[in-house]
């Protein structure tokens, strides 16, 4: 019989959102003398003190258990502190933060305090203060430095918030795959590359390049072959599917053509920056900027859904083309 660890709970996996999508978990402590409503504590907008903790890791975080009470021994890195040092303290424009080490002498935990009005603001202040320093350490030490988990503590409201990535589920695959189209091999390869990546920026670029091919040269090739064979494939209706998990900023695009979304939103607002670093108008993409992190993370799910629609549509066109050739 297994025992549930203290201060832990089980959450049904379907309540954590679609697989691979980022979410945020809020935990409010039940206090004996607390008279405020949970909603008031959850949505408090008064400026107050926050504590933000970042767990360092040598590898990207795995989905599954969400461990919010991590400490120095739960993290690690390729960055070491001298034997006699307990921590390193860094001052910056946003304030001061400390990096502590584990029993192996590895830097493993970042602690940051700030004043903010909500957990999102506190998280962004942590990112603005800490990530540029970690970027520099990554360059100097020539090694990866991963922030695997963030915990935001709101002492005034006895509340803790944690970001997580919704776990992937086991899937039973039919052993008899109907069609594996060889010309889509690069598309499937790039899709897997995106799924295997922890970087939202790189995943965006992979998904974007898939759409670029499916809506462009790959699609043109299929219709060209169909015309040569006097085959009418029809025109697929590819629209953004309806899912409530799509960020509110992109809900208005549900039901609209994917091609229009690709041309009007993805290319000018995202692709040019992530592909070229500096755009024609001089804008610079900073992958440690809280604003840029949130923007690319927000658009990623609707982009992934669009990619899956386009792949399925292309598979259907190839099936029709092959069936007509075989008739």
C-alpha positions, 0 to 999 in steps of 0.5 A: 500500500502506497502512502501519500506524501505529507502536504500533497494531493492528487489532481485528475489529469484532465483538469490540468489542461491539454497535454504539453500546455503550460498552466498555473496552479494556485494553492490557498492555505486554510487558516483557523482565524481567516475571515476573508473569502478565498476569492478575495485572497486569490484576486487581491490587487493590493501592492504587497511583498512576494517571494519567488523561488526558482529551481535550477536544473541541468535538464529540462523539467519532466511533466508529471508530478508538480513539486511545489515545496522544492528546496536546495536539494531538489535542484542542481546545475553545472555551476558550482560555488566555492566550498566555503560559500553558502550562497551568492548574492546579486544586486540588480536594477530590480532588486536583490536575489540569492542563489543557494547551493545543494550538498554537492556544491552546485547552484540549485535554488534562486530566491528573489523578493519583490513588491507586486500586486499579483503573482504574474507581476512578481513572476515577471519581476523575477524573470527580468531580474534573474534570467539575464544573469543566468543567461550570462552565466550560461555563456561564461560557463558554456553550459545549459542553465535551466529554470525547471520550476517557479514558485511564487509565495504570497505571504499576506494571503497564505497563497502559493502559485506554481507554473507547470506543463500538463503531462502527456497521456499514454496513447494506444496506437493502432498497429495497422497504420493506414498510410504513412506518406513518405513525402510528409516524413520531414513534417512528422520529423519537425513535429516530433522535434517541436514536441521534444523541445522545452523552448517555446521559441524553438517550438514556435519556429518548428510549427511555423515552418510546418505550416509554411510548407503545408500551406505553400510548396507542399500543397502546391505540389499536390495540386500540380500533380492532381491537375496533370492527372486531371483529378479534382481534389477540391479545396480543403477548408482549414480553419482554427478549431474551437478549444477553450484553452486557446488564449483569450487574445486568439479566441476571435480567430476561432473558425477563421482560415488558418492561412489568414491567421498565418499571414496576418498574425504569425508572420508579422508578429512572431516569425520575423523576430524569432527567425531573424533576431532583429526585424526590419523595424529594429525590434530585437527578440529577447528570449529572457524578456517576460513580455516575449516569453508570455507572447510566444507561450500564449500563441503556441497552443493555437499554432499547434492546433492549426498545424494538426489541422493542416497535417490532417488536411494534407494527408487527406489530399494525398489519400485522394490523389493516391486513390485516384491514381490507383483507380 
